[in-house]
């Protein structure tokens, strides 16, 4: 037997009897590594004569291929045996209760959105949506917001560098009011919608984030007045907070898209050291908390949407969904809404089957 054949038999025998992957790797290095025995034989080919190289070359290359194939086969066998042993040792007890497994939860914002949709659907409102990337005409101009209004400034609004096909500046919508514009331009009155969704403003602190959630309401019909607005908001807030002692106060204010405009305050009191929404708003320890903005839709806004303001009137209102969730469920920092902390979500989240209904209760 030649030296090459003897080395081949020796290496194949050692590979076949390798007990584990570490031993197999050591054999591979000893045979095929930089200083390995097979590598050493390959290096001798350079010093041989052409006749010797023709005779010995095929034998040495055959040795390398055989050793490489044997190592691969043994490695696969050892890995398969290790996997079988692991599977045999790992067992899953299918009799364990399902509660022991991790479960997800519904985010408070999603829950409140469902609550709002349920309440307003009972009052005949539909849910309308629109794009989060808007043009400045629908976001500002159609809403009677002048060119000099601070909301149009770069430090308040996220603008895109490009314009649309009509040359209008593009931006991330700062409110869901553009959905009202789109609805009035595509639907004939009467209109009753709420428009929930994400909005974006350049602001960030404990009670403000660059992205937050807002819901706006719009009613367009004949003979609409402020009494309809107050009744709608009062009915909504009583259903949302599930209290019959909700008292509203409308304070004169200014919004470009409504005239007259009103800030809406809700009376609240302290009950056993805990702030609750409600109360009578008197001077005997009760107070008022600003909650939302509202007003009668400006005639110019109605006209901008192609409707006759002498025939159609309406009211609109807007409120932060995140703020509603904070007030109802006792959260004190808006930033936690977007941290993705599983502990926070486990504490404040809702079960997947906790669907709010007026008959079963809005709160899960």
C-alpha positions in Angstrom: 0.0 0.0 0.0 1.4 3.4 -1.0 1.8 6.3 1.5 -1.2 8.1 0.1 -3.5 5.1 0.3 -2.3 4.4 3.9 -3.1 8.0 4.9 -6.5 7.8 3.3 -7.4 4.6 5.2 -6.2 6.1 8.5 -8.1 9.4 8.0 -11.3 7.8 6.9 -11.2 5.4 9.9 -10.7 8.2 12.3 -13.5 10.3 10.8 -15.9 7.3 10.9 -15.2 6.9 14.7 -15.3 10.6 15.6 -17.6 10.8 18.7 -18.7 14.4 18.5 -18.6 17.5 16.4 -15.6 18.9 18.3 -13.5 15.8 17.6 -14.6 15.9 13.9 -13.5 19.5 13.6 -10.1 18.6 15.1 -9.7 15.9 12.5 -10.6 18.3 9.7 -8.0 20.8 10.8 -5.4 18.1 11.1 -6.1 16.8 7.6 -7.2 19.8 5.5 -6.0 22.8 7.6 -3.0 25.0 6.5 -0.6 22.6 8.3 -2.7 19.5 7.6 -1.4 16.2 6.3 -3.5 16.3 3.1 -2.5 19.9 2.5 1.2 18.9 3.0 0.8 16.3 0.2 -0.8 18.9 -2.1 2.2 21.2 -1.5 4.6 18.5 -2.7 3.1 18.5 -6.2 5.0 21.7 -7.0 8.4 20.0 -6.6 7.6 16.9 -8.7 8.6 16.3 -12.2 5.8 16.3 -14.8 5.8 12.4 -14.9 5.6 12.2 -11.1 2.9 14.8 -10.9 0.9 12.9 -13.5 1.1 9.8 -11.4 0.7 11.1 -7.9 -1.6 14.1 -8.6 -4.8 12.2 -9.1 -4.2 10.1 -6.0 -3.6 13.1 -3.8 -6.7 15.0 -5.1 -8.8 11.8 -4.7 -7.6 11.7 -1.1 -8.7 15.2 -0.4 -12.1 14.7 -2.0 -12.6 11.5 -0.1 -11.7 13.1 3.2 -13.9 16.1 2.6 -16.9 13.9 1.7 -16.4 11.7 4.7 -16.2 14.7 7.0 -19.4 16.1 5.5 -21.3 12.9 5.9 -20.1 12.3 9.5 -21.0 15.9 10.4 -24.5 15.4 9.1 -24.9 12.2 11.0 -23.6 13.8 14.3 -25.9 16.8 13.9 -28.9 14.6 13.2 -28.2 12.5 16.2 -27.8 15.7 18.4 -31.2 17.0 17.1 -32.9 13.7 17.8 -31.5 13.7 21.3 -32.7 17.3 21.8 -36.2 16.6 20.5 -36.4 13.5 22.7 -35.4 15.6 25.8 -37.7 18.6 25.1 -41.4 18.0 25.7 -44.4 20.4 25.6 -47.2 19.6 28.0 -50.3 20.3 26.0 -52.4 20.0 29.2 -51.1 23.3 30.6 -53.8 26.0 30.9 -53.9 28.5 28.0 -53.5 31.4 30.4 -49.9 30.4 31.0 -49.0 31.3 27.4 -48.2 35.0 26.5 -51.1 36.9 25.0 -51.5 40.2 23.2 -53.7 43.1 24.1 -55.7 45.8 22.4 -53.9 49.2 22.7 -56.0 51.9 24.6 -56.0 54.1 21.5 -57.6 51.4 19.4 -60.1 50.6 22.2 -61.1 54.3 22.5 -61.5 54.5 18.7 -63.9 51.6 18.9 -65.8 53.2 21.7 -66.1 56.5 19.7 -67.3 54.6 16.6 -69.9 52.7 18.7 -71.3 55.9 20.4 -71.5 58.0 17.2 -72.9 55.2 15.1 -75.8 55.1 17.6 -76.4 58.8 16.8 -76.4 58.2 13.0 -72.8 59.1 12.2 -70.6 57.3 9.7 -66.8 56.8 10.0 -64.9 58.6 7.3 -61.1 58.3 6.5 -58.6 60.1 4.3 -54.9 60.1 3.5 -52.3 61.1 6.1 -50.3 62.9 3.3 -52.3 65.9 2.3 -52.0 69.0 0.1 -52.0 72.4 1.8 -55.2 73.4 0.1 -57.3 70.8 1.8 -55.3 71.0 5.1 -55.3 74.8 5.3 -56.7 77.0 2.5 -60.1 75.2 2.1 -60.5 75.5 5.9 -60.2 79.3 5.7 -56.8 79.3 7.4 -54.9 82.3 6.1 -51.4 82.2 4.6 -50.1 84.0 7.6 -51.5 81.7 10.2 -48.9 80.2 12.6 -50.0 76.7 11.9 -48.6 76.9 8.4 -45.1 77.6 9.8 -42.3 75.1 9.2 -41.8 74.7 13.0 -45.4 73.5 13.4 -46.0 71.5 10.3 -44.1 68.7 8.6 -43.8 69.7 4.9 -42.5 67.5 2.0 -39.9 69.0 -0.4 -42.0 68.2 -3.5 -45.3 69.5 -4.6 -48.3 67.7 -6.3 -49.2 67.8 -9.9 -51.1 71.1 -9.3 -48.2 72.7 -7.6 -49.6 72.5 -4.1 -47.3 72.0 -1.2 -47.6 68.5 0.4 -47.5 67.8 4.1 -48.4 65.4 6.9 -51.9 66.5 7.9 -52.1 68.5 11.1 -55.7 67.5 11.8 -58.3 65.3 10.3 -60.3 68.3 9.0 -59.2 67.5 5.4 -61.4 64.5 5.7 -64.3 66.9 6.2 -63.4 68.8 3.1 -63.1 65.6 1.0 -66.5 64.4 2.3 -68.3 67.7 1.6 -66.8 67.7 -1.9 -67.8 64.1 -2.8 -71.1 63.6 -0.9 -74.3 65.5 -1.0 -75.8 66.7 2.3 -77.1 65.7 4.8 -73.7 64.6 6.1 -73.0 63.1 9.5 -69.5 61.8 9.9 -66.7 61.3 12.4 -63.1 61.3 11.1 -60.6 59.5 13.4 -57.0 59.0 12.5 -53.3 60.0 13.0 -52.2 63.6 12.7 -48.8 65.2 12.9 -47.4 68.3 14.5 -43.9 69.4 15.4 -44.4 69.2 19.2 -43.1 66.8 21.9 -43.5 66.7 25.7 -45.3 64.8 28.4 -48.7 65.7 26.9 -47.7 66.2 23.2 -46.1 64.0 20.6 -45.2 64.6 17.0 -47.8 62.0 16.0 -51.0 61.6 17.8 -54.6 60.6 17.2 -57.6 62.9 16.7 -61.3 62.5 16.0 -63.3 65.2 14.4 -67.1 65.3 13.8 -69.0 67.1 11.1 -72.8 67.6 10.5 -74.1 69.4 7.4 -77.8 69.8 7.1 -80.6 72.4 6.9 -81.4 74.4 10.0 -78.5 73.3 12.1 -77.6 75.5 15.1 -75.5 75.5 18.2 -78.1 73.7 20.2 -77.6 70.6 18.0 -73.9 70.9 18.6 -74.2 71.1 22.4 -76.7 68.2 22.6 -74.4 66.0 20.4 -71.3 66.7 22.5 -73.2 66.2 25.8 -74.7 62.9 24.6 -71.3 61.7 23.4 -69.4 62.6 26.6 -72.1 61.1 28.9 -71.9 57.9 26.9 -68.1 57.9 26.8 -67.4 58.6 30.5 -70.6 56.6 31.5 -71.8 59.3 33.8 -75.1 61.2 33.8 -73.8 64.2 35.6 -71.6 65.5 32.8 -72.0 69.3 32.5 -70.6 71.3 29.6 -69.6 74.9 29.3 -69.1 76.5 25.9 -66.6 79.5 25.9 -66.4 81.8 22.9 -63.2 81.2 21.0 -61.7 81.5 17.5 -61.0 78.9 14.8 -60.7 80.0 11.2 -62.9 77.1 10.0 -65.9 77.7 12.4 -67.9 80.8 13.2 -69.0 81.2 15.9 -66.4 79.0 17.6 -66.4 77.6 21.1 -64.0 75.8 23.5 -65.9 73.1 25.3 -65.1 72.6 29.0 -66.4 69.7 31.1 -67.0 70.0 34.8 -65.1 67.7 37.1 -64.8 67.1 40.8 -62.7 65.2 43.3 -64.1 62.0 44.8 -62.1 60.5 47.7 -59.0 62.2 46.4 -59.4 61.0 42.9 -60.2 63.3 40.0 -63.4 62.3 38.1 -65.0 63.7 35.1 -68.4 65.2 36.0 -69.7 67.5 38.7 -71.8 70.6 38.4 -69.1 73.2 37.7 -70.0 75.4 40.6 -67.6 77.3 42.8 -67.9 74.8 45.7 -64.8 72.9 44.9 -65.7 71.8 41.4 -63.7 73.0 38.4 -63.7 73.1 34.6 -61.4 71.3 32.3 -61.0 72.3 28.6 -61.6 69.2 26.5 -62.3 70.0 22.9 -62.9 72.7 20.3 -66.1 73.2 18.3 -68.3 75.6 16.4 -70.6 76.2 13.4 -68.9 75.5 10.1 -67.7 78.8 8.5 -69.7 79.8 5.5 -66.5 80.1 3.5 -65.6 76.5 4.2 -69.0 75.4 3.0 -68.7 77.5 -0.2 -65.1 76.2 -0.8 -66.6 72.7 -1.0 -69.1 73.7 -3.6 -72.1 73.9 -1.3 -74.5 76.8 -0.9 -74.0 78.2 2.6 -77.5 79.9 2.5 -79.0 76.4 2.1 -76.7 74.2 4.2 -75.4 74.8 7.7 -73.4 72.6 10.0 -71.2 72.2 13.0 -67.9 70.6 13.6 -65.8 69.5 16.6 -62.4 67.9 17.3 -60.8 66.2 20.2 -57.6 64.2 20.9 -58.2 60.5 21.2 -55.0 60.0 23.2 -56.2 62.6 25.7 -59.6 61.0 26.0 -57.8 57.7 26.8 -55.6 59.4 29.4 -58.6 61.0 31.1 -60.8 57.9 31.2 -58.2 55.3 32.0 -55.9 57.2 34.3 -52.7 57.6 32.3 -50.4 60.6 33.0 -47.8 60.5 30.3 -48.7 60.5 26.6 -45.2 59.4 25.5 -45.9 55.9 27.1 -48.5 55.4 24.4 -45.8 55.0 21.8 -42.9 53.3 23.8 -44.1 49.7 23.0 -43.4 48.7 26.7 -45.1 45.3 27.1 -45.5 45.9 30.8 -47.5 49.1 30.1 -49.5 47.4 27.5 -50.3 44.4 29.8 -51.5 46.9 32.4 -53.5 49.3 30.3 -54.3 47.0 27.3 -57.7 45.4 26.6 -58.6 41.9 25.8 -59.3 41.0 22.2 -62.9 40.1 23.0 -63.5 43.3 25.0 -65.6 44.9 22.2 -67.4 48.1 23.4 -71.1 48.1 22.9 -73.8 50.4 24.2 -75.9 47.5 25.5 -73.0 45.7 27.2 -71.1 48.8 28.3 -68.6 51.1 26.6 -65.8 50.4 29.1 -64.4 46.9 28.8 
